[in-house]
Amino acid sequence: MEVPAAEEPEDLLQDDVMITRMVSEIRKIAWIGLLLLAACSAAGRPAAPMVADDGHLSIFLQPLPQEVGRLSFRIAALDVLRSDGEAIPLSLNEALFNQRLVGVQKRLAHLDLPPGQYRGVALSVEAATVSGSEGPVELVPPPESLIVDFPFTIRKGQSETLFLSLAATQLVSDGTLFTPSFSLWQAERPLTGLTGFVSNSGSGSLTVFNKRSVLVTSELGVGARPMSLALDQQRDRLYVALTGDDRILALDVNSGTILGHVPLRFGDRPEKLILIAEGKILLSLNPGSDSLSLIDTSALFENQRVLFDSEADGLFVSDDETLAYVLHRETSALTLVNLETPERQTRVALEELPQDGVAAADGLRLFLINAYSGNLSVLAAGNLNVTAQIYIGSGASCLKYDDHSGLVYVGKENGEIAVVDPRSLMAIDHFFLDGMISNLTIDNEENALFAVLPEQNQLVKIDLVSKHKLGRLELETGANAVVVMGQR
């Protein structure tokens, strides 16, 4: 069922003329599109995260032990060993290991591999030193490659994640020999209540992590350009918007298995997902078709579709989940959709270019960040009039409303997070991260903020009281959105 946006009646003759022109333009665009497709066939949708006939392997180096201390060593080569003895070289993301990696998990390497049985890995250490009072002292590295046995299987179209650990004991023998001992293993999935996910649109994957330790536990290949995530904490389900595949994936949080998918229309490009009605309805904003899909999550089926007459760029809902607010950035407008009767819509013009928004828990106010503006706009939910402008500085990229404290956290392109108190109509605090922030969520258990930094391919965890960084982990390319079990 499609519910078009309300239009003003016009003269029928004028309508006929407009339709004729539109058909002509559509034909022109179609021919141009065919020509471009023929000329640029290689520039289609982003590739899936792995070759169709292969599987994918990621290897992480676990945090180095404190005993590394003044040691420094360099790995010259890392190979994957097939069960038949064949060695497949890996390209290392990191080669020099020293005290800066104590307590830090690093992505060591990743590549596509043919399906089959594998023995483990082999690594070669080419140099090692220990810092002394008079400078670094060279140690004798192992003369041969170190074989680290851990049988594993690569399956077609699936991802495998392994972890390499350095033992803390007997790193140096006889005062001059560097004698490291490594182990390779698979991580157990974290308890359901400790699980978090990050979407990586560039690699077509999800990073699964332990929210308490802030360590990667696995990676899942899901499809082309995963963007928005919606987490059903009651049913332990995760919904993933696959923008490049025009569909929505449903995953089981406990096992990571695919429960099903919702096929949308070609060119929909779903980018924003929101769960309402206790997880029974999933909203999907589709900028490719300027539409809003209402999806029955029990049947994984699109029940209704609301069409808009201009670009649809942003989506958020009222606290009682009865109203959806759709943002139109290019035309400086906001459309209110009654989710009980989607044909009832109200469109209002705005002075700013709305980029993202949230609704206050009291149901009385809306907060909007705007492109090319340093203001956080405060709107009255009843009449959608702007009642205040709170200065936060330019470059706002995302925001999160904390319904416990009533504060609004605004992430910015320069890495700043502004803390806004709507009651005093001012920013009361701010702190900085290392780069642009694309998404925020708050863990209720630890009162911690998780921030995605796409340019650094990192996720950072921050204590909301002290503002201290509690951890960070490395992500794949195109990091986009984060959710954690127990989030507010």
C-alpha atoms as one frame of an Amber mdcrd trajectory, in Angstrom:
protein
   0.000   0.000   0.000   1.430   3.347  -1.049   0.327   6.538   0.639   1.342
   9.592  -1.431   1.981  12.890   0.274  -0.939  15.324   0.163  -0.934  17.679
  -2.864  -2.843  20.854  -3.640  -5.502  20.398  -6.432  -4.478  21.921  -9.764
  -6.029  22.500 -13.134  -6.403  19.190 -15.020  -5.019  20.618 -18.252  -1.924
  21.830 -16.406  -1.577  18.351 -14.924  -1.667  16.772 -18.406   1.050  19.120
 -19.621   3.207  18.403 -16.605   2.774  14.648 -17.005   3.729  14.813 -20.682
   6.876  16.736 -19.808   7.721  14.326 -17.022   7.381  11.302 -19.330   9.652
  12.967 -21.859  12.253  13.741 -19.203  12.084  10.216 -17.789  12.727   8.763
 -21.253  15.750  11.028 -21.674  17.101  10.054 -18.282  16.563   6.362 -19.048
  18.558   6.573 -22.295  21.334   8.523 -20.579  21.388   5.950 -17.798  21.742
   3.081 -20.278  24.620   4.820 -22.022  26.372   5.513 -18.730  25.851   1.932
 -17.624  27.427   0.635 -20.801  30.373   2.993 -20.478  30.918   2.575 -16.752
  29.884  -0.981 -15.999  32.758  -1.324 -13.543  31.411   1.491 -11.385  28.279
  -0.303 -10.211  27.286  -1.220  -6.708  30.011  -1.777  -4.131  31.357  -5.296
  -4.169  30.396  -7.809  -1.519  32.975  -8.188   1.242  34.510 -11.288  -0.315
  34.829 -13.118  -3.622  31.749 -15.306  -4.144  33.716 -18.564  -4.164  36.018
 -17.598  -1.281  35.770 -17.060   2.433  37.325 -14.250   4.432  39.922 -14.360
   7.218  40.758 -11.597   9.688  43.599 -11.889  12.216  43.830  -9.600  15.232
  46.825  -9.218  17.527  45.569  -9.230  21.086  46.823  -6.503  23.464  50.508
  -7.007  24.238  51.269  -7.886  27.880  52.856  -5.393  30.273  55.969  -7.583
  30.309  56.852  -6.309  26.831  58.083  -3.204  28.646  61.216  -1.938  26.886
  61.108  -4.583  24.155  60.569  -3.804  20.490  60.365  -6.315  17.641  59.490
  -6.377  13.973  57.582  -9.104  12.124  58.932  -9.553   8.604  56.338 -11.992
   7.271  53.089 -13.672   8.247  51.753 -16.629   6.258  48.588 -18.688   6.483
  49.354 -22.415   6.319  47.036 -24.762   4.468  46.675 -28.300   5.754  48.676
 -29.529   2.732  51.613 -27.301   3.725  51.104 -24.488   1.198  51.907 -21.047
   2.620  49.759 -18.056   1.628  51.401 -14.708   2.472  49.458 -12.014   4.296
  49.897  -8.273   3.952  50.550  -6.872   7.430  48.752  -3.762   8.662  51.292
  -3.479  11.478  54.906  -4.682  11.517  56.567  -2.943  14.495  55.486  -4.025
  17.971  56.494  -2.295  21.186  55.168  -0.681  24.347  52.655   1.493  22.482
  50.618  -1.657  21.784  50.442  -2.768  25.421  46.737  -3.072  26.169  45.770
  -2.321  22.540  44.112  -4.755  20.141  45.322  -4.351  16.534  44.013  -5.645
  13.243  47.042  -7.532  11.929  45.878  -8.745   8.522  42.878  -9.839   6.501
  42.301 -11.420   3.103  40.015 -13.659   1.066  40.950 -17.349   1.098  39.741
 -20.381  -0.852  37.544 -22.717   1.188  39.310 -25.585   2.890  41.219 -26.793
   5.923  44.065 -24.720   7.345  46.776 -25.633   9.837  47.554 -22.234  11.368
  50.055 -19.456  10.650  53.808 -18.948  10.370  55.546 -15.710  11.293  59.118
 -14.490  10.914  60.736 -12.012  13.307  63.517 -10.051  11.603  64.694  -7.785
  14.435  64.311  -7.239  18.163  65.775  -4.737  20.630  65.536  -3.884  24.296
  66.017  -0.349  25.566  68.832   0.122  28.060  70.344   3.055  29.920  72.742
   3.651  27.040  70.207   3.098  24.246  68.669   0.114  22.462  70.460  -3.226
  22.632  69.971  -5.660  19.773  68.625  -9.116  20.565  69.016 -12.231  18.444
  65.651 -13.021  16.803  64.452 -16.598  16.213  66.478 -18.075  13.324  63.459
 -19.742  11.697  59.798 -18.972  11.179  57.611 -19.632  14.197  54.810 -22.092
  13.442  51.620 -21.379  15.387  49.287 -24.351  15.056  45.543 -23.879  15.279
  43.422 -25.837  12.788  40.557 -23.849  11.293  38.200 -24.059   8.336  37.413
 -21.440   5.719  33.913 -21.800   4.264  32.552 -20.325   1.073  30.970 -16.923
   1.576  31.681 -16.837   5.336  34.051 -14.859   7.542  36.487 -16.308  10.078
  38.178 -14.233  12.774  41.295 -15.435  14.634  43.329 -13.873  17.409  47.119
 -13.993  17.857  48.455 -13.624  21.401  52.005 -13.147  22.711  52.812 -14.992
  25.935  54.108 -12.821  28.775  56.804 -15.252  29.948  60.351 -15.981  28.712
  60.458 -13.194  26.146  64.246 -12.973  26.539  66.564 -15.928  27.211  70.261
 -15.843  28.174  70.124 -12.061  28.111  70.509 -11.841  24.318  67.968 -14.169
  22.697  64.468 -13.016  21.790  62.297 -16.106  22.355  58.641 -15.163  21.876
  55.817 -17.675  22.127  52.579 -17.029  20.224  49.204 -18.730  20.300  46.316
 -18.574  17.835  42.684 -18.990  18.847  39.054 -18.173  18.216  37.165 -15.922
  20.604  33.993 -17.120  22.241  30.971 -14.975  21.528  30.369 -12.523  24.363
  27.336 -12.908  26.591  24.265 -11.523  24.860  24.058  -8.597  27.266  27.658
  -7.585  26.479  27.385  -7.672  22.686  27.804  -4.678  20.404  27.820  -4.217
  16.635  29.311  -1.677  14.222  28.417  -1.488  10.530  31.277  -1.083   8.036
  29.878   0.118   4.713  33.208  -0.001   2.887  33.922  -3.666   3.615  30.350
  -4.963   3.671  30.746  -6.298   7.200  29.680  -6.008  10.819  32.223  -5.828
  13.628  31.024  -7.771  16.676  32.593  -6.655  19.951  32.441  -7.006  23.721
  31.109  -3.671  24.961  32.733  -4.023  28.384  36.274  -4.905  27.279  35.967
  -3.000  23.958  37.587  -5.880  22.068  36.573  -7.338  18.713  35.216 -10.875
  19.000  34.301 -11.563  15.361  33.385 -10.056  12.016  30.400 -10.921   9.847
  30.151 -10.405   6.091  26.588  -9.239   5.427  26.323  -7.596   1.995  26.806
  -4.366   0.103  27.140  -1.131   2.098  25.617  -1.910   5.516  24.594   1.401
   7.081  21.981   1.915   9.795  21.415  -0.652  12.561  18.271  -1.245  14.621
  18.509  -3.421  17.737  15.546  -5.313  19.203  16.752  -5.992  22.738  13.638
  -7.950  23.716  13.892 -10.484  20.899  17.703 -10.375  20.521  17.423  -9.336
  16.884  19.529  -6.969  14.815  18.300  -5.314  11.627  20.865  -4.077   9.088
  20.136  -1.658   6.238  22.046  -2.949   3.199  22.066   0.225   1.141  23.905
  -1.317  -1.796  21.591  -4.351  -1.992  18.246  -2.544  -1.503  17.281  -4.855
   1.334  17.226  -5.183   5.107  18.863  -8.098   6.888  17.643  -9.657  10.151
  20.281 -11.330  12.360  20.200 -13.275  15.607  22.262 -11.378  18.205  23.339
 -14.542  20.038  24.672 -16.561  17.107  25.088 -14.015  14.320  23.046 -16.236
  11.995  20.835 -14.690   9.329  17.133 -14.998  10.167  15.872 -13.550   6.909
  15.739 -10.402   4.850  13.270  -7.804   3.597  13.651  -7.136  -0.138  12.907
  -3.530  -1.012  12.571  -1.934  -4.444  15.436  -1.360  -6.820  17.072   1.972
  -6.051  15.502   2.417  -2.594  18.914   2.650  -0.876  17.681   2.210   2.728
  19.837   4.290   5.079  18.002   4.831   8.385  16.207   2.187  10.473  14.082
   2.711  13.595  12.131   0.083  15.557   8.764   1.010  17.073   5.742  -0.728
  18.624   7.899  -2.896  20.913   9.850  -4.177  17.942   6.833  -5.188  15.859
   7.301  -2.480  13.222  10.527  -1.412  11.542  10.713   1.972   9.824  13.100
   2.288   6.884  13.908   5.627   5.294  14.803   5.129   1.633  16.573   8.202
   0.176  16.883   6.559  -3.232  13.115   6.648  -3.742  12.241   9.398  -1.229
  10.032   6.995   0.687   9.370   5.555   4.134   8.705   1.813   4.495   6.680
   0.336   7.370   7.822  -3.265   7.812   6.176  -6.074   9.784   9.120  -7.651
  11.617   7.330 -10.924  12.373   6.751 -11.590   8.667   9.728  -9.553   7.408
   7.373  -7.921   4.924   6.797  -4.320   3.859   3.195  -3.470   4.755   3.023
   0.189   3.809   5.024   2.792   1.943   4.807   6.555   2.291   6.039   8.645
  -0.634   7.391  12.173  -0.393   7.533  14.800  -3.112  11.090  15.848  -2.249
  14.305  14.241  -1.036  14.075  12.342   2.266  17.350  12.708   4.187  16.684
  12.120   7.883  14.301  10.259  10.181  13.446  10.203  13.868  10.318   9.440
  15.901   8.430  10.913  18.830   9.028   9.492  22.285   5.672   7.667  22.218
   6.526   6.310  18.738   3.257   7.481  17.172   4.816  10.152  14.952   7.679
  10.043  12.474   9.620  13.140  11.488  11.172  13.094   8.017  13.792  15.729
   7.209  14.186  17.315   3.779  17.552  19.002   3.733  17.637  20.463   0.225
  14.202  22.062   0.535  14.604  23.107   4.202  11.500  21.291   5.373  10.184
  18.719   7.842   7.279  16.312   7.294   5.350  14.888  10.231   3.823  11.459
   9.539   1.134   9.987  11.792   2.221   6.346  11.982  -1.268   5.143  12.915
  -2.719   6.762   9.774   0.275   7.459   7.490  -1.855   9.363   4.982  -2.102
  12.142   7.576   0.949  14.316   7.035   1.992  17.816   7.957   4.833  19.571
   6.172   6.466  22.689   7.552   9.156  24.944   6.123  12.324  25.556   8.137
  14.854  28.356   7.986  17.822  25.989   8.352  18.876  22.877   6.396  17.908
  20.001   8.752  20.434  17.196   8.968  19.391  15.007  11.903  17.056  15.194
  14.869  15.834  13.688  18.132  12.707  14.053  20.254  12.783  14.804  23.972
  11.392  12.251  26.405   8.798  14.740  27.662   7.167  14.781  24.225   7.253
  18.562  24.111  10.390  19.400  22.161  12.376  18.387  19.101  16.072  19.077
  18.550  17.588  19.488  15.081  21.155  19.885  13.900  21.533  21.784  10.650
  24.005  21.835   7.776  26.141  24.986   7.486  24.844  26.243  10.831  26.257
  26.515  14.316  22.841  26.266  15.958  20.907  23.429  17.550  17.268  24.222
  16.736  14.618  23.616  19.402  11.089  23.062  18.054   7.789  22.811  19.896
   6.439  19.339  19.168   2.852  20.605  19.153   3.068  23.147  16.331   6.615
  22.532  14.985   7.550  26.165  15.539  11.181  26.964  16.336  11.252  28.197
  19.935  15.006  28.564  20.475  18.414  28.317  18.827  21.275  26.973  20.966
  24.746  27.809  19.699  27.001  24.727  19.497  29.423  25.701  16.719  29.499
  24.564  13.114  30.112  21.072  11.757  27.476  19.046  13.643  27.267  15.532
  12.181  25.084  13.495  14.589  23.292  13.758  17.921  21.995  11.588  20.751
  19.366  12.426  23.378  20.020  10.955  26.830  16.602  10.316  28.344  18.164
   9.731  31.781  19.883  13.091  32.136  17.868  15.079  29.613  21.110  16.171
  27.929  21.783  16.205  24.187  25.175  15.021  22.914  26.156  16.467  19.528
  28.995  14.866  17.544  30.886  17.098  15.137  33.134  16.826  12.104  36.180
  18.107  14.009  35.872  15.396  16.680  34.206  17.596  19.276  31.247  16.359
  21.293  29.121  19.219  22.598  26.991  18.563  25.687  23.780  20.606  25.606
  21.329  21.201  28.454  18.009  22.137  26.798  16.681  23.424  30.120  19.258
  26.191  30.242  19.322  26.567  26.438  23.092  26.357  26.300  26.035  24.025
  25.767  27.369  23.212  29.231  30.400  21.082  28.345  32.448  19.685  25.482
  35.292  17.257  24.883  37.285  16.084  21.881  37.952  12.793  20.126  40.440
  12.138  17.333  38.260  12.725  14.276  34.855  13.131  12.693  31.992  11.413
  14.542  29.269   9.669  12.532  27.150   7.973  15.203  26.620   7.867  18.977
  24.925   5.525  21.423  24.852   5.333  25.237  25.265   2.158  27.290  22.959
   2.267  30.291  24.905  -0.269  32.383  28.182   1.661  32.509  26.854   5.140
  31.647  29.302   5.144  28.740  29.147   6.798  25.343  30.204   4.903  22.209
  31.297   7.038  19.244  32.088   5.908  15.682  35.012   7.708  14.019  34.770
   6.758  10.303  37.883   8.570   9.108  40.012   6.741  11.706  38.038   3.473
  11.357  37.694   3.417  15.134  35.109   3.002  17.863  35.764   4.900  21.092
  34.157   4.322  24.503  33.958   7.308  26.889  32.891   7.568  30.529  30.134
  10.198  30.591  31.061  11.445  34.062  34.843  11.759  33.851  34.965  12.053
  30.018  37.916   9.628  30.125  38.393   7.194  27.247  37.668   3.670  28.442
  38.782   1.896  25.284  38.935   1.886  21.524  38.875  -0.734  18.811  39.810
  -0.848  15.143  37.078  -1.180  12.548  36.880  -1.976   8.858  36.595   0.753
   6.219  33.480   2.899   6.082  32.549   2.537   9.761  29.058   3.966  10.102
  26.751   3.045  12.998  26.985   1.406  16.430  24.505  -0.365  18.714  25.049
  -2.188  22.023  22.828  -4.397  24.122  21.610  -2.372  27.081  21.711   0.916
  25.184  19.365   3.730  26.116
